[in-house]
């Protein structure tokens, strides 16, 4: 495969992703970024978690996660909990308000994906899915 071709492909994939993120940021009125939603999603799936484990799972640096979690706590979407046996160990957990915002974010994401993929025929969507599954394996 030609080098230009692979870089053109990667660049175009990045452009699609970036446009989706920009559009999502414009339409999602909660003053939160994608990373905040990823943290809430992790907490929703895994329950209370140590910040270092969340950072590792999401590929974030610990300082980045600290910054993200401060905003989530300030907006009452997450809470900081101390371990009952060792007060030095802190956890982050999602609140009911956080679950509600996460649900809104997922609905907005579904809407954006529908808008994006309605440009493709059913056959093209099947081909795209097959291509991504192949690349992912």
N, CA, C and O of each residue as an XYZ file, in Angstrom:
548
protein
N       0.845     -1.186      0.000
C       0.000      0.000      0.000
C       0.890      1.249      0.000
O       1.888      1.319      0.716
N       0.511      2.204     -0.800
C       1.274      3.460     -0.895
C       1.207      4.224      0.432
O       0.192      4.196      1.128
N       2.314      4.911      0.769
C       2.330      5.685      2.017
C       1.297      6.806      1.985
O       0.599      7.039      2.972
N       1.198      7.513      0.829
C       0.206      8.588      0.749
C      -1.187      8.035      0.985
O      -2.006      8.669      1.650
N      -1.457      6.871      0.450
C      -2.790      6.289      0.577
C      -3.132      6.018      2.037
O      -4.222      6.368      2.489
N      -2.226      5.408      2.773
C      -2.505      5.104      4.183
C      -2.650      6.383      4.995
O      -3.509      6.462      5.873
N      -1.810      7.402      4.711
C      -1.920      8.660      5.445
C      -3.179      9.419      5.045
O      -3.807     10.059      5.889
N      -3.555      9.357      3.776
C      -4.813      9.975      3.341
C      -5.990      9.317      4.059
O      -6.910      9.998      4.514
N      -5.953      7.993      4.157
C      -7.023      7.250      4.826
C      -7.102      7.642      6.301
O      -8.182      7.944      6.809
N      -5.955      7.636      6.986
C      -5.937      8.004      8.408
C      -6.411      9.443      8.614
O      -7.168      9.731      9.542
N      -5.957     10.338      7.739
C      -6.343     11.746      7.843
C      -7.849     11.914      7.658
O      -8.490     12.655      8.404
N      -8.412     11.227      6.666
C      -9.844     11.322      6.402
C     -10.658     10.747      7.562
O     -11.686     11.308      7.943
N     -10.190      9.613      8.128
C     -10.874      9.033      9.289
C     -10.846     10.019     10.458
O     -11.852     10.197     11.145
N      -9.699     10.657     10.685
C      -9.583     11.660     11.745
C     -10.523     12.842     11.513
O     -11.136     13.355     12.449
N     -10.626     13.262     10.257
C     -11.501     14.391      9.941
C     -12.959     14.073     10.282
O     -13.665     14.905     10.852
N     -13.404     12.862      9.930
C     -14.779     12.456     10.241
C     -14.984     12.470     11.752
O     -15.974     13.012     12.242
N     -14.043     11.869     12.493
C     -14.144     11.824     13.955
C     -14.156     13.239     14.532
O     -14.985     13.552     15.387
N     -13.253     14.087     14.075
C     -13.178     15.461     14.587
C     -14.457     16.241     14.313
O     -14.925     16.988     15.173
N     -15.028     16.073     13.115
C     -16.282     16.762     12.795
C     -17.408     16.293     13.706
O     -18.228     17.093     14.156
N     -17.444     14.990     13.973
C     -18.459     14.460     14.889
C     -18.305     15.060     16.281
O     -19.292     15.462     16.898
N     -17.071     15.121     16.776
C     -16.814     15.668     18.107
C     -17.195     17.147     18.167
O     -17.827     17.588     19.127
N     -16.813     17.907     17.149
C     -17.137     19.339     17.111
C     -18.649     19.532     17.108
O     -19.178     20.364     17.845
N     -19.340     18.756     16.271
C     -20.797     18.875     16.190
C     -21.438     18.477     17.524
O     -22.362     19.140     17.996
N     -20.945     17.398     18.123
C     -21.483     16.947     19.409
C     -21.278     18.026     20.477
O     -22.186     18.312     21.257
N     -20.083     18.623     20.508
C     -19.798     19.679     21.484
C     -20.724     20.881     21.303
O     -21.093     21.529     22.282
N     -21.106     21.184     20.051
C     -22.000     22.313     19.781
C     -23.432     22.013     20.220
O     -24.129     22.899     20.714
N     -23.869     20.772     20.043
C     -25.269     20.451     20.312
C     -25.523     19.973     21.737
O     -26.638     20.106     22.239
N     -24.508     19.420     22.395
C     -24.680     18.918     23.758
C     -24.468     20.070     24.722
O     -23.341     20.536     24.889
N     -25.522     20.532     25.352
C     -25.519     21.797     26.103
C     -25.147     21.655     27.577
O     -25.596     22.454     28.399
N     -24.342     20.663     27.927
C     -24.010     20.445     29.336
C     -22.637     20.986     29.732
O     -22.209     20.804     30.872
N     -21.940     21.650     28.803
C     -20.603     22.185     29.078
C     -19.645     21.082     29.547
O     -18.884     21.262     30.498
N     -19.702     19.940     28.857
C     -18.817     18.809     29.135
C     -18.233     18.336     27.816
O     -18.871     18.437     26.769
N     -17.011     17.817     27.878
C     -16.385     17.270     26.688
C     -16.573     15.766     26.608
O     -17.124     15.141     27.514
N     -16.110     15.204     25.518
C     -16.197     13.762     25.292
C     -15.504     13.000     26.429
O     -16.004     11.968     26.878
N     -14.362     13.503     26.890
C     -13.613     12.810     27.949
C     -14.414     12.720     29.242
O     -14.352     11.709     29.941
N     -15.171     13.776     29.565
C     -16.024     13.733     30.757
C     -17.055     12.607     30.630
O     -17.315     11.870     31.580
N     -17.630     12.498     29.439
C     -18.651     11.474     29.205
C     -18.026     10.081     29.276
O     -18.646      9.145     29.781
N     -16.796      9.944     28.770
C     -16.113      8.649     28.854
C     -15.876      8.248     30.312
O     -16.012      7.076     30.662
N     -15.525      9.211     31.158
C     -15.320      8.929     32.583
C     -16.647      8.497     33.214
O     -16.696      7.505     33.941
N     -17.725      9.248     32.934
C     -19.038      8.882     33.478
C     -19.459      7.491     32.997
O     -20.008      6.695     33.759
N     -19.196      7.221     31.740
C     -19.551      5.917     31.169
C     -18.782      4.787     31.861
O     -19.342      3.729     32.148
N     -17.503      5.024     32.122
C     -16.683      4.034     32.834
C     -17.265      3.780     34.228
O     -17.397      2.630     34.649
N     -17.607      4.844     34.934
C     -18.159      4.707     36.282
C     -19.512      4.000     36.251
O     -19.823      3.193     37.126
N     -20.304      4.310     35.241
C     -21.618      3.688     35.115
C     -21.489      2.179     34.882
O     -22.265      1.388     35.419
N     -20.499      1.795     34.077
C     -20.292      0.369     33.754
C     -19.598     -0.392     34.875
O     -19.961     -1.533     35.161
N     -18.601      0.222     35.518
C     -17.750     -0.494     36.471
C     -18.021     -0.157     37.933
O     -17.437     -0.776     38.823
N     -18.895      0.813     38.196
C     -19.136      1.222     39.571
C     -17.981      2.056     40.091
O     -17.109      2.470     39.327
N     -17.978      2.303     41.410
C     -16.936      3.172     41.973
C     -15.553      2.619     41.616
O     -15.305      1.416     41.689
N     -14.669      3.532     41.230
C     -13.351      3.137     40.729
C     -12.291      4.086     41.244
O     -12.562      5.257     41.510
N     -11.075      3.568     41.382
C      -9.955      4.431     41.737
C      -9.580      5.261     40.512
O      -9.562      4.737     39.398
N      -9.283      6.533     40.697
C      -8.914      7.386     39.559
C      -7.784      6.804     38.704
O      -7.817      6.924     37.479
N      -6.791      6.177     39.332
C      -5.674      5.613     38.559
C      -6.167      4.497     37.633
O      -5.660      4.346     36.521
N      -7.160      3.710     38.091
C      -7.715      2.644     37.251
C      -8.525      3.214     36.086
O      -8.483      2.688     34.974
N      -9.256      4.285     36.352
C     -10.035      4.939     35.291
C      -9.079      5.499     34.234
O      -9.282      5.311     33.035
N      -8.038      6.188     34.698
C      -7.058      6.788     33.779
C      -6.443      5.708     32.893
O      -6.336      5.877     31.679
N      -6.042      4.600     33.511
C      -5.423      3.514     32.748
C      -6.408      2.939     31.723
O      -6.043      2.719     30.568
N      -7.647      2.698     32.143
C      -8.656      2.106     31.260
C      -8.971      3.013     30.069
O      -9.232      2.527     28.968
N      -8.946      4.328     30.289
C      -9.315      5.271     29.230
C      -8.111      5.838     28.482
O      -8.274      6.619     27.545
N      -6.910      5.451     28.891
C      -5.710      5.951     28.220
C      -5.452      7.421     28.511
O      -4.953      8.154     27.657
N      -5.795      7.846     29.721
C      -5.570      9.236     30.132
C      -4.442      9.297     31.148
O      -4.131      8.301     31.801
N      -3.829     10.468     31.279
C      -2.819     10.639     32.326
C      -3.555     10.908     33.644
O      -4.657     11.457     33.635
N      -2.953     10.524     34.775
C      -3.595     10.830     36.070
C      -3.917     12.316     36.263
O      -4.998     12.631     36.761
N      -3.014     13.252     35.885
C      -3.389     14.671     36.037
C      -4.619     15.053     35.189
O      -5.452     15.849     35.623
N      -4.724     14.484     33.987
C      -5.900     14.756     33.148
C      -7.158     14.267     33.839
O      -8.177     14.957     33.860
N      -7.079     13.071     34.404
C      -8.248     12.504     35.071
C      -8.623     13.341     36.292
O      -9.806     13.537     36.570
N      -7.632     13.831     37.015
C      -7.902     14.697     38.177
C      -8.676     15.928     37.724
O      -9.663     16.313     38.351
N      -8.227     16.545     36.632
C      -8.889     17.732     36.093
C     -10.331     17.422     35.685
O     -11.250     18.175     36.009
N     -10.524     16.304     34.969
C     -11.863     15.904     34.523
C     -12.770     15.626     35.721
O     -13.920     16.066     35.749
N     -12.252     14.896     36.707
C     -13.093     14.516     37.843
C     -13.476     15.725     38.698
O     -14.561     15.750     39.280
N     -12.594     16.730     38.781
C     -12.942     17.943     39.536
C     -14.194     18.597     38.958
O     -15.083     19.018     39.698
N     -14.253     18.679     37.637
C     -15.426     19.289     36.997
C     -16.667     18.430     37.205
O     -17.752     18.959     37.446
N     -16.518     17.097     37.115
C     -17.660     16.199     37.327
C     -18.188     16.322     38.755
O     -19.399     16.302     38.974
N     -17.287     16.450     39.722
C     -17.677     16.590     41.127
C     -18.348     17.951     41.344
O     -19.379     18.044     42.011
N     -17.757     18.995     40.777
C     -18.304     20.349     40.908
C     -19.726     20.414     40.345
O     -20.585     21.096     40.905
N     -19.977     19.701     39.235
C     -21.302     19.696     38.608
C     -22.232     18.643     39.232
O     -23.354     18.444     38.765
N     -21.753     17.969     40.292
C     -22.520     16.952     41.018
C     -22.907     15.749     40.142
O     -23.953     15.130     40.336
N     -22.032     15.435     39.173
C     -22.243     14.281     38.304
C     -21.485     13.069     38.829
O     -21.761     11.933     38.445
N     -20.526     13.328     39.712
C     -19.735     12.268     40.344
C     -19.417     12.712     41.771
O     -19.487     13.895     42.103
N     -19.068     11.742     42.596
C     -18.660     12.029     43.978
C     -17.355     11.306     44.265
O     -17.036     10.281     43.663
N     -16.607     11.878     45.210
C     -15.377     11.251     45.683
C     -15.714     10.505     46.967
O     -16.330     11.068     47.872
N     -15.313      9.240     47.049
C     -15.586      8.420     48.231
C     -14.278      7.896     48.791
O     -13.376      7.524     48.041
N     -14.179      7.867     50.124
C     -13.004      7.286     50.776
C     -13.281      5.812     51.059
O     -14.414      5.431     51.352
N     -12.247      4.995     50.970
C     -12.343      3.570     51.308
C     -12.651      3.442     52.803
O     -12.074      4.155     53.623
N     -13.569      2.525     53.152
C     -13.945      2.368     54.564
C     -12.763      1.880     55.416
O     -12.631      2.270     56.576
N     -11.907      1.027     54.837
C     -10.803      0.430     55.592
C      -9.519      1.250     55.546
O      -8.704      1.185     56.467
N      -9.338      2.015     54.485
C      -8.112      2.803     54.325
C      -8.496      4.169     53.768
O      -8.705      4.323     52.565
N      -8.584      5.153     54.651
C      -9.060      6.487     54.270
C      -8.163      7.161     53.218
O      -8.569      8.146     52.600
N      -6.955      6.636     53.016
C      -6.059      7.230     52.008
C      -6.491      6.864     50.595
O      -6.140      7.559     49.641
N      -7.248      5.782     50.452
C      -7.687      5.331     49.128
C      -9.000      6.034     48.777
O      -9.988      5.938     49.506
N      -8.988      6.737     47.649
C     -10.170      7.463     47.196
C     -10.748      6.807     45.942
O     -10.020      6.275     45.104
N     -12.047      6.860     45.842
C     -12.760      6.350     44.671
C     -13.575      7.480     44.063
O     -13.852      8.491     44.709
N     -13.945      7.287     42.826
C     -14.867      8.187     42.147
C     -16.091      7.343     41.824
O     -15.959      6.180     41.443
N     -17.283      7.918     41.972
C     -18.505      7.199     41.628
C     -19.478      8.154     40.950
O     -19.447      9.361     41.186
N     -20.330      7.604     40.112
C     -21.316      8.399     39.379
C     -22.532      8.639     40.277
O     -22.886      7.797     41.101
N     -23.163      9.805     40.102
C     -24.387     10.127     40.831
C     -25.589      9.883     39.915
O     -25.423      9.615     38.725
N     -26.790      9.977     40.469
C     -27.995      9.846     39.642
C     -28.051     10.956     38.590
O     -28.477     10.725     37.458
N     -27.618     12.158     38.971
C     -27.558     13.268     38.009
C     -26.566     12.932     36.898
O     -26.817     13.221     35.728
N     -25.442     12.323     37.267
C     -24.450     11.899     36.279
C     -25.030     10.875     35.317
O     -24.771     10.933     34.115
N     -25.817      9.935     35.842
C     -26.465      8.930     34.978
C     -27.437      9.586     34.002
O     -27.527      9.194     32.839
N     -28.152     10.577     34.487
C     -29.111     11.299     33.646
C     -28.384     12.041     32.511
O     -28.812     11.992     31.358
N     -27.287     12.725     32.849
C     -26.498     13.447     31.835
C     -25.878     12.451     30.847
O     -25.828     12.710     29.644
N     -25.414     11.324     31.359
C     -24.834     10.286     30.494
C     -25.872      9.772     29.504
O     -25.561      9.569     28.330
N     -27.095      9.562     29.964
C     -28.168      9.101     29.081
C     -28.431     10.131     27.980
O     -28.590      9.772     26.813
N     -28.474     11.425     28.363
C     -28.655     12.496     27.372
C     -27.524     12.487     26.352
O     -27.757     12.660     25.155
N     -26.294     12.283     26.832
C     -25.129     12.262     25.943
C     -25.235     11.104     24.949
O     -24.947     11.267     23.763
N     -25.650      9.934     25.441
C     -25.793      8.775     24.558
C     -26.882      9.014     23.510
O     -26.714      8.647     22.347
N     -27.988      9.622     23.914
C     -29.061      9.913     22.959
C     -28.585     10.900     21.889
O     -28.897     10.746     20.708
N     -27.833     11.906     22.312
C     -27.287     12.881     21.359
C     -26.309     12.199     20.401
O     -26.299     12.483     19.203
N     -25.484     11.293     20.947
C     -24.539     10.552     20.109
C     -25.253      9.674     19.093
O     -24.826      9.582     17.942
N     -26.341      9.026     19.511
C     -27.118      8.194     18.584
C     -27.700      9.046     17.459
O     -27.678      8.651     16.293
N     -28.221     10.220     17.821
C     -28.785     11.127     16.830
C     -27.713     11.537     15.812
O     -27.961     11.529     14.606
N     -26.526     11.894     16.305
C     -25.441     12.304     15.402
C     -25.025     11.166     14.476
O     -24.799     11.379     13.285
N     -24.924      9.953     15.029
C     -24.552      8.804     14.183
C     -25.605      8.542     13.114
O     -25.276      8.252     11.964
N     -26.886      8.648     13.506
C     -27.954      8.457     12.504
C     -27.817      9.482     11.393
O     -27.890      9.144     10.212
N     -27.613     10.764     11.783
C     -27.459     11.829     10.781
C     -26.266     11.554      9.870
O     -26.343     11.777      8.662
N     -25.167     11.071     10.443
C     -23.963     10.797      9.662
C     -24.191      9.620      8.714
O     -23.899      9.706      7.522
N     -24.712      8.529      9.254
C     -24.791      7.291      8.475
C     -25.988      7.223      7.550
O     -26.055      6.326      6.710
N     -26.947      8.149      7.674
C     -28.061      8.131      6.732
C     -27.604      8.541      5.333
O     -28.327      8.357      4.353
N     -26.392      9.100      5.252
C     -25.816      9.439      3.946
C     -25.409      8.181      3.178
O     -25.232      8.218      1.960
N     -25.264      7.068      3.900
C     -24.828      5.817      3.288
C     -26.027      4.920      3.001
O     -27.037      4.968      3.703
N     -25.900      4.113      1.972
C     -26.934      3.111      1.711
C     -26.791      1.997      2.741
O     -25.779      1.910      3.437
N     -27.805      1.152      2.834
C     -27.748      0.017      3.761
C     -26.542     -0.864      3.427
O     -25.865     -1.360      4.328
N     -26.278     -1.056      2.145
C     -25.143     -1.878      1.720
C     -23.815     -1.231      2.141
O     -22.915     -1.922      2.618
N     -23.693      0.072      1.968
C     -22.471      0.771      2.369
C     -22.254      0.682      3.880
O     -21.121      0.523      4.335
N     -23.342      0.784      4.664
C     -23.221      0.654      6.124
C     -22.723     -0.742      6.490
O     -21.877     -0.883      7.373
N     -23.244     -1.781      5.817
C     -22.789     -3.146      6.074
C     -21.313     -3.298      5.717
O     -20.558     -3.929      6.457
N     -20.898     -2.725      4.592
C     -19.499     -2.789      4.170
C     -18.599     -2.069      5.178
O     -17.535     -2.572      5.540
N     -19.032     -0.894      5.624
C     -18.241     -0.122      6.581
C     -18.078     -0.893      7.890
O     -16.988     -0.940      8.459
N     -19.167     -1.493      8.360
C     -19.112     -2.299      9.579
C     -18.141     -3.462      9.408
O     -17.332     -3.741     10.293
N     -18.225     -4.132      8.274
C     -17.328     -5.265      8.001
C     -15.873     -4.805      7.970
O     -14.988     -5.493      8.479
N     -15.629     -3.641      7.371
C     -14.258     -3.107      7.299
C     -13.737     -2.795      8.692
O     -12.613     -3.168      9.029
N     -14.542     -2.113      9.509
C     -14.094     -1.771     10.866
C     -13.899     -3.025     11.717
O     -12.954     -3.094     12.502
N     -14.772     -4.005     11.573
C     -14.598     -5.255     12.326
C     -13.307     -5.938     11.910
O     -12.591     -6.473     12.756
N     -13.003     -5.927     10.628
C     -11.766     -6.537     10.132
C     -10.541     -5.796     10.669
O      -9.576     -6.423     11.105
N     -10.582     -4.468     10.637
C      -9.450     -3.678     11.148
C      -9.285     -3.847     12.651
O      -8.173     -3.769     13.173
N     -10.395     -4.078     13.345
C     -10.382     -4.188     14.801
C      -9.892     -5.553     15.279
O      -9.493     -5.699     16.434
N      -9.920     -6.538     14.409
C      -9.535     -7.905     14.840
C      -8.039     -8.141     14.754
O      -7.566     -9.230     15.079
